Amino acid sequence: MGNLLIFRERILKFLASKDKALRLVGRFLGGTLLFFVTGEMYGYGSLVAQPFMSVIFGLICAFVPVSVVFLLYHLVVFLQLSAMAVEVGILYLILIGLYFLIYQRMFKKTEIIFLITPIFFYFHIPAVLPLFVGSFVGLYGLPAILMGSCCYYFAATVQEAVIQMNNGTENGQIYNLVVDSTTGNTELMLCIVIFILVVAVVTGIRKMWIAYGWYIAILAGGVIYTFAMLIGGYFANNEVNILAEILSIVVSFLIVMIGQFLYSVIDYTREENLEYEDEEYYYYVRAIPKITMEEEMSVKKVFVPARRFYLKHKEKQDNGGEKS
């Protein structure tokens, strides 16, 4: 455990020493990945779906704040949907506008949570989202992942509608196809219910006064997500690959646990319960120290530069000769 903590300290020191450069690289890679996924979801063979466009958007994201990236993302999606069907683009704009007015403008920091949601869905590890929000954000981050999930399934529905229209299997308006398919998507409804349940459980356990509450919360959330997804998928008549679902949960669990390990390590064996008072209140405080580990430095041998001593000694002799 000691070596693991030392390795953690090395990583944190490296991240702190290269903070500005790593932020730029992280913004670039995150923006590139975001717009690559956007091109795959909404591109439909257009210019946005080309890899070099993802790199260009990534370069832009490296030098602008998250709020600008948030607006740029929705602008690209709106233009892509409008090029396919104006009414679908307007519908998306109305939904995002309501989401921004009701929630996002009051919780600016959750913009990045919304943006990473389609990325985790694209790579088939959506369980990271409720576990992460429940562990590090809390209930106020829940609407961000719910809206991001709706947008992901909305994009999947639009893709299917476009394919059906191009193949001639559907002759109706694409707007009706998208609306009917999205509102009747049982997988989306199941995802929303499970996300709400997992975030509530993880947040509740994390805030309880129990030892190792953070780790218990993440483990409990992963178990609940697994059983809820398998059982809910069975009753909703959704096709569920059990092996792939379990593997996805394990990967998601490991990602969140690594994030928790880097965020803080708490020594529950040194827990203290303190009590004190002032003129108006009694205070009951539970204090649990964080674990920090420093590398031991061992000095094997000290080399004294004799040349410097020789030069100073000679200089004194010369000065003594001049004085005499």
C-alpha positions as CSV (number, residue, x, y, z in Angstrom):
1,M,0.0,0.0,0.0
2,G,2.9,2.3,0.8
3,N,4.3,2.0,-2.7
4,L,0.9,2.7,-4.2
5,L,0.6,5.8,-2.2
6,I,4.1,7.0,-3.2
7,F,3.1,6.3,-6.8
8,R,0.0,8.4,-6.3
9,E,2.0,11.3,-4.9
10,R,4.3,11.1,-7.9
11,I,1.4,11.4,-10.2
12,L,-0.1,14.3,-8.3
13,K,3.2,16.2,-8.2
14,F,3.7,15.6,-11.9
15,L,0.2,16.9,-12.7
16,A,0.8,20.0,-10.5
17,S,4.1,20.8,-12.1
18,K,2.8,20.5,-15.6
19,D,-0.6,22.0,-14.9
20,K,-0.9,24.5,-17.7
21,A,0.5,22.2,-20.4
22,L,-1.6,19.3,-19.3
23,R,-4.8,21.4,-19.2
24,L,-4.2,22.5,-22.9
25,V,-3.5,18.9,-23.9
26,G,-6.5,17.6,-22.0
27,R,-8.8,20.2,-23.5
28,F,-7.5,19.4,-27.0
29,L,-8.0,15.6,-26.6
30,G,-11.4,16.1,-24.9
31,G,-12.6,18.4,-27.6
32,T,-11.3,16.2,-30.4
33,L,-13.0,13.2,-28.8
34,L,-16.2,15.1,-28.2
35,F,-16.6,16.2,-31.8
36,F,-15.4,12.9,-33.2
37,V,-18.3,11.3,-31.4
38,T,-20.6,14.1,-32.5
39,G,-19.6,13.5,-36.1
40,E,-20.3,9.8,-35.7
41,M,-23.7,10.5,-34.2
42,Y,-24.9,13.4,-36.3
43,G,-22.5,13.7,-39.3
44,Y,-24.4,11.4,-41.7
45,G,-21.4,11.5,-44.1
46,S,-21.0,15.3,-44.0
47,L,-17.9,17.4,-43.4
48,V,-18.3,17.3,-39.7
49,A,-17.8,13.5,-39.7
50,Q,-14.3,13.8,-41.2
51,P,-11.4,13.2,-38.7
52,F,-9.6,16.4,-39.5
53,M,-12.6,18.4,-38.5
54,S,-12.5,16.8,-35.1
55,V,-8.9,17.9,-34.7
56,I,-9.8,21.5,-35.7
57,F,-12.6,21.6,-33.2
58,G,-10.2,20.1,-30.6
59,L,-7.7,22.9,-31.2
60,I,-10.5,25.5,-30.7
61,C,-11.6,23.8,-27.5
62,A,-8.0,24.0,-26.2
63,F,-8.2,27.8,-26.0
64,V,-11.8,28.6,-25.1
65,P,-13.7,28.1,-21.9
66,V,-16.1,25.2,-21.4
67,S,-19.2,27.5,-21.8
68,V,-18.0,28.3,-25.4
69,V,-17.5,24.6,-26.1
70,F,-21.0,23.9,-24.8
71,L,-22.5,26.4,-27.2
72,L,-20.3,25.3,-30.1
73,Y,-21.4,21.7,-29.6
74,H,-25.1,22.5,-29.7
75,L,-24.6,24.8,-32.7
76,V,-22.9,22.0,-34.6
77,V,-25.7,19.6,-33.7
78,F,-28.4,22.1,-34.6
79,L,-26.9,22.8,-38.0
80,Q,-26.5,19.0,-38.7
81,L,-30.1,18.3,-37.8
82,S,-31.4,21.3,-39.7
83,A,-29.6,20.2,-42.8
84,M,-31.4,16.9,-42.6
85,A,-34.8,18.3,-41.5
86,V,-35.5,21.8,-40.3
87,E,-38.3,20.8,-37.9
88,V,-36.0,18.3,-36.1
89,G,-33.3,21.0,-35.7
90,I,-35.9,23.4,-34.3
91,L,-37.2,20.7,-31.9
92,Y,-33.6,20.1,-30.6
93,L,-33.1,23.8,-30.2
94,I,-36.3,24.2,-28.2
95,L,-35.4,21.3,-25.9
96,I,-31.8,22.6,-25.3
97,G,-33.1,26.1,-24.7
98,L,-35.6,24.9,-22.0
99,Y,-32.8,22.8,-20.4
100,F,-30.5,25.8,-20.4
101,L,-33.1,28.2,-18.9
102,I,-34.4,25.8,-16.3
103,Y,-31.2,24.2,-15.1
104,Q,-27.9,24.9,-16.9
105,R,-27.6,28.6,-16.4
106,M,-27.8,28.1,-12.6
107,F,-25.2,25.2,-12.5
108,K,-22.5,26.3,-14.9
109,K,-20.0,23.7,-13.6
110,T,-22.2,20.8,-14.9
111,E,-21.7,21.8,-18.5
112,I,-18.7,19.4,-18.8
113,I,-20.8,16.6,-17.3
114,F,-23.3,17.0,-20.1
115,L,-20.6,17.1,-22.7
116,I,-18.9,13.9,-21.5
117,T,-22.2,11.9,-21.4
118,P,-22.4,11.0,-25.1
119,I,-18.7,10.0,-25.0
120,F,-19.2,7.4,-22.3
121,F,-22.3,6.1,-24.1
122,Y,-20.5,5.9,-27.3
123,F,-17.7,3.7,-25.7
124,H,-20.4,1.6,-24.0
125,I,-19.4,2.5,-20.4
126,P,-22.4,4.7,-19.3
127,A,-22.3,3.3,-15.8
128,V,-19.4,5.7,-15.1
129,L,-21.8,8.6,-15.2
130,P,-24.1,7.9,-12.3
131,L,-21.2,6.5,-10.2
132,F,-19.1,9.6,-10.9
133,V,-21.9,12.1,-10.3
134,G,-23.0,10.4,-7.1
135,S,-19.4,10.2,-5.8
136,F,-18.1,13.6,-6.6
137,V,-20.9,15.9,-7.6
138,G,-24.2,15.0,-5.9
139,L,-27.9,15.2,-6.8
140,Y,-27.6,18.6,-8.5
141,G,-25.5,17.0,-11.3
142,L,-28.2,14.4,-12.1
143,P,-30.1,16.6,-14.7
144,A,-26.9,17.0,-16.7
145,I,-26.4,13.2,-17.3
146,L,-30.2,12.7,-17.8
147,M,-30.3,15.4,-20.5
148,G,-27.1,14.1,-22.0
149,S,-28.6,10.6,-22.1
150,C,-31.7,11.9,-23.8
151,C,-29.6,13.6,-26.5
152,Y,-27.6,10.4,-27.1
153,Y,-30.7,8.3,-27.6
154,F,-32.3,11.1,-29.7
155,A,-29.2,11.0,-32.0
156,A,-29.5,7.2,-32.3
157,T,-33.2,7.6,-33.2
158,V,-32.4,10.2,-35.8
159,Q,-29.8,7.9,-37.3
160,E,-32.3,5.0,-37.6
161,A,-35.0,7.4,-39.1
162,V,-32.5,8.6,-41.7
163,I,-31.6,5.0,-42.7
164,Q,-35.3,4.1,-42.9
165,M,-36.1,7.1,-45.0
166,N,-33.2,6.5,-47.4
167,N,-34.1,2.8,-47.8
168,G,-37.7,3.7,-48.5
169,T,-39.0,1.5,-45.6
170,E,-40.8,4.5,-44.1
171,N,-42.8,7.1,-46.1
172,G,-43.8,9.4,-43.3
173,Q,-42.2,12.6,-42.2
174,I,-38.9,12.2,-40.4
175,Y,-40.1,14.5,-37.6
176,N,-42.9,12.1,-36.7
177,L,-40.5,9.1,-36.9
178,V,-38.1,10.8,-34.5
179,V,-40.6,11.9,-32.0
180,D,-42.5,8.6,-31.9
181,S,-39.3,6.5,-31.6
182,T,-37.8,8.7,-28.9
183,T,-40.9,8.9,-26.7
184,G,-41.5,5.2,-27.1
185,N,-37.9,4.2,-26.4
186,T,-38.1,1.8,-23.4
187,E,-34.3,1.6,-23.2
188,L,-34.1,5.4,-22.6
189,M,-36.8,5.2,-19.9
190,L,-35.0,2.4,-18.2
191,C,-31.7,4.3,-18.3
192,I,-33.3,7.4,-16.8
193,V,-34.8,5.4,-13.9
194,I,-31.5,3.5,-13.2
195,F,-29.4,6.7,-13.3
196,I,-31.8,8.4,-10.8
197,L,-31.7,5.3,-8.5
198,V,-27.9,4.9,-8.6
199,V,-27.1,8.6,-8.1
200,A,-29.5,8.8,-5.1
201,V,-28.0,5.6,-3.5
202,V,-24.4,6.6,-4.1
203,T,-24.9,10.1,-2.8
204,G,-26.9,9.0,0.2
205,I,-24.3,6.4,1.3
206,R,-21.4,8.7,0.7
207,K,-22.9,11.3,3.0
208,M,-23.7,8.8,5.8
209,W,-21.4,8.7,8.9
210,I,-19.9,5.3,8.2
211,A,-16.4,4.1,7.8
212,Y,-15.2,3.7,4.2
213,G,-18.5,5.2,3.1
214,W,-17.1,6.5,-0.2
215,Y,-15.9,3.0,-1.3
216,I,-19.1,1.3,-0.1
217,A,-21.2,3.8,-2.0
218,I,-19.3,3.2,-5.3
219,L,-19.5,-0.6,-4.8
220,A,-23.2,-0.5,-3.9
221,G,-23.9,1.8,-6.9
222,G,-22.2,-0.6,-9.3
223,V,-24.1,-3.6,-7.9
224,I,-27.4,-1.8,-8.1
225,Y,-26.7,-0.6,-11.7
226,T,-25.9,-4.2,-12.8
227,F,-29.0,-5.9,-11.3
228,A,-31.3,-3.0,-12.3
229,M,-30.0,-3.0,-15.9
230,L,-30.3,-6.8,-16.3
231,I,-33.7,-7.2,-14.6
232,G,-35.1,-4.0,-16.1
233,G,-33.9,-5.0,-19.6
234,Y,-35.6,-8.4,-19.2
235,F,-39.0,-6.9,-18.2
236,A,-38.7,-4.2,-20.9
237,N,-37.9,-6.8,-23.5
238,N,-34.6,-5.2,-24.4
239,E,-31.8,-7.2,-25.8
240,V,-29.1,-7.4,-23.1
241,N,-25.7,-9.1,-23.5
242,I,-25.0,-10.2,-20.0
243,L,-21.3,-10.7,-20.4
244,A,-20.8,-7.3,-22.2
245,E,-22.9,-5.6,-19.6
246,I,-20.9,-7.0,-16.7
247,L,-17.6,-6.1,-18.4
248,S,-18.9,-2.6,-18.9
249,I,-19.8,-2.3,-15.2
250,V,-16.4,-3.6,-14.1
251,V,-14.6,-1.1,-16.3
252,S,-16.8,1.7,-15.1
253,F,-16.3,0.7,-11.5
254,L,-12.5,0.7,-12.0
255,I,-12.5,4.1,-13.6
256,V,-14.4,5.7,-10.8
257,M,-12.3,3.9,-8.1
258,I,-9.1,5.2,-9.8
259,G,-10.6,8.7,-9.8
260,Q,-11.5,8.4,-6.1
261,F,-8.0,7.1,-5.3
262,L,-6.4,10.1,-7.0
263,Y,-8.9,12.5,-5.4
264,S,-8.3,11.6,-1.8
265,V,-7.2,8.6,0.4
266,I,-8.7,8.7,3.9
267,D,-7.4,6.9,7.0
268,Y,-10.5,5.7,8.8
269,T,-8.4,4.0,11.5
270,R,-7.5,7.5,12.9
271,E,-11.0,8.8,13.0
272,E,-11.8,11.3,15.9
273,N,-15.1,12.6,17.2
274,L,-14.6,16.1,18.7
275,E,-17.0,18.2,20.8
276,Y,-16.8,21.8,21.7
277,E,-19.0,24.8,22.2
278,D,-19.3,28.6,22.0
279,E,-21.8,31.1,23.4
280,E,-24.6,29.9,21.1
281,Y,-24.0,26.3,19.9
282,Y,-22.6,22.9,20.7
283,Y,-20.4,21.5,17.9
284,Y,-20.0,17.8,17.2
285,V,-17.2,17.2,14.7
286,R,-16.1,14.0,13.0
287,A,-12.5,14.4,11.9
288,I,-10.9,11.8,9.5
289,P,-7.3,12.6,8.3
290,K,-6.2,12.1,4.7
291,I,-3.3,9.9,4.0
292,T,-0.2,11.5,2.4
293,M,3.0,9.7,1.7
294,E,6.4,11.2,0.9
295,E,9.4,9.4,-0.6
296,E,12.3,8.9,1.8
297,M,15.5,10.5,0.6
298,S,18.7,8.7,1.6
299,V,22.1,10.4,1.3
300,K,24.8,7.8,0.6
301,K,27.8,10.1,0.3
302,V,28.6,13.8,0.3
303,F,31.3,15.0,-2.1
304,V,33.1,18.2,-1.0
305,P,34.6,20.2,-4.0
306,A,38.2,20.5,-2.9
307,R,39.0,22.8,-5.9
308,R,37.0,25.7,-4.4
309,F,38.8,25.4,-1.1
310,Y,42.2,25.4,-2.9
311,L,41.3,28.6,-4.9
312,K,40.1,30.4,-1.8
313,H,43.2,29.4,0.1
314,K,45.5,30.6,-2.7
315,E,43.6,33.9,-2.9
316,K,44.2,34.5,0.8
317,Q,47.9,33.8,0.3
318,D,48.1,36.3,-2.5
319,N,46.3,38.9,-0.6
320,G,48.6,38.3,2.4
321,G,51.7,38.7,0.1
322,E,50.4,42.0,-1.2
323,K,49.7,43.4,2.2
324,S,53.1,42.5,3.4
